[in-house]
């Protein structure tokens, strides 16, 4: 074995979401802090959450994932605690890092609930962790992060299987020639040009499509969702709903959508795909199915532990299926820079 790096705990890090109507306002205030979002826009988004009882599914899914990772660590004889903290909703990272310190833990390894390289999906979480450690002060643990891992088998395999399950929901006459749409959170194009986000998503989509459809009978593409911000700022396109309507105009009769960019079930999947995209497909006469997120697949928790073990021991294989090469453990200084604030 190579020289090992010791860690005392695993920390799962996510965006977070409200778990009741009283949490929606504080959650949205954290998400939009410093961005000058008009109160009317905040009220509009709050009303969306109210339609779902003020609850996002992400926190419940992260609790289940933490339990699954704990079990997988134990199965591999790692006697380590698993913590979970959020950027924007309880349990907040600062509180969780304080708990880690109070438990006497000196070094933790963090996994972030997005495998892709972009400011908001990667570097910003590092900044969040640094800020949480500063807020804790003396005795704060040292926290490293696992590498971006868009092409790990524990991501690609479950995503392919869930998409194949979704395709099987169509009657045969609709399934033949159905289009595969891989959806991810849109970004401003200027920001996307500074990172590997788009290339990684396309690489992951290709890997999944090849497994679901090795004969190439289903056209596929990456589409975008959850656009926000000024309408005058260009964002990645096409929007998933817009693309469904344009495909309908081309004669396409069925689309299967995979939430590739969001492996953990969350509110944006529920609103943008299950509600808005599905409604636009119905209006356009297009049959619509959405593949399930993969966070509750046993291979996903196994992936998290794989990423822990490769960091623990440099002789452990770093699993990767794609053609873009492995990302480094620590992001270079010029990687995924923060967006300019006007």
Buried (B, 14 or more C-beta within 10 A) or exposed (E): EEEEEEBBBBBBBBBBBBBEEEBBBEBBEBBBEEEEBEEEEBEEBBEBBEEBEBBBBBBEBBEBBBEBBBBBBEEEEBEBBBBBBBBBBBBBBBBBBBBBBEEEBBBBBBBBBBBBBBBBBBBBBBEBBEEBBEBBEEEBBEBBBBBBBBBBBBBBBBBBBBBBBBBEBBEEEBBEEBBBBBBBBBBBEEBBEBBBBBBBBBBBBBBBBBBBBEEEEBBBBBBBBBBBEEEEBEBBEBBBBBBBBEBBEEEBBBBBBBBBBBBBBBBBBBBBBBBBBBEBBEEBEBBBBBBBBBBBBEBBBBBBBBBBBBBBEEEBEBBBBBEBEBBEBEBEEEBBEEBEEE
